[in-house]
């Protein structure tokens, strides 16, 4: 931890606080779910998740279009503890609200959720993953205010603002189990090198199942099993999802270990979510700037994300509309005839500027 610069530690403290926010978001979701479903509780089962995906999300076009395939897989599995911040915020903002909630309460919660999403995006896409004290203190204060508004305890939340959160905590260690876990990890590593990925997964799974092994070692096992699943998965959504969960588990156990973030990035890259992959590779790189494999993976995802961004313009939804289409939209939405619109824009300089902007968009104006 001593090798991690102070400004980088600031960044990861904010990440830990965001991680803690998921506890509050889960509680809010479970409360709303119960109110909306006649007191029935969310029970973290696959049946509960698949029913919710089919009957709620499947009938809500906005949520359905916003969620990624991996997020939908996570929801269908039903384990609320594995839903990320983005998934929870989408569901809380766009799902139907129980009528028992007052509009004032809903508006307040929505405002807090929007503010949380904004800060989360700012931290996630921070260009350097290195935050000075001035910026850190402002972001920290804003986050604490939001989480306290969602029911969090300020004193407990502020305990995250201490370098001790990165220390290796004392654990009861069973030396025999540690030796056995090390042996299984070595067998799994050799199987991986021999392209025997199913065997590798079996060995790493046995190592993970052993109790009283340090979190540091356990993070290695989860990282290795993630890599094995990814090598084996053959584009299976379930296997990719499990590889992502294993990588995230490794990351949680050792937040400032580069390889946990690198593994998360590898899975996101494999499922073509390169924007998220870039974030994870950048986090890994700031923790170990000299490692070539991170640099190469980051460069590759940046290239692919650039290509994806350019291809958006081939999607009809992103194609710029013609001037006639803009005018016709005005007619449909506002009931304004095209001739009236043209006369009005000649008298109103604001209308004229809008119309001129549409012309410039298509190169029709000099």
ABEGO torsion letter per residue (X at the ends): XAABBAAAAAAAAAAAAAAAAAAAAAAAAAAAAAAAAGGBBBAGBAAAAAAAAAAAAAABAAAAAABBAAAAAAAAAGBAAABBAAAAAAAAAABBBBAABBAAAAAAAAAAAAAAAAAAAAAAABAAGBBBAAAAAAAAAAAAAAAAAAGBBAAAAAAABBAAAABBBBBBBBAAAAAAAAAAAAAAAAAAAAGBAAAAAAAAAAAAABBGBBAAAAAAAAAAAAAAAAAAAGGBAAAAAAAAAAAAAAAAABAABAAAAAAAAAAAAAAGBAAAAAAAAAAAAAABAABAAAAAAAAAAAAAAAAAAAAAAABAAABBBBAAAAAAAAAAAAGBBAAAAAAAAAABAAAAAAAAAAAAAAGABX
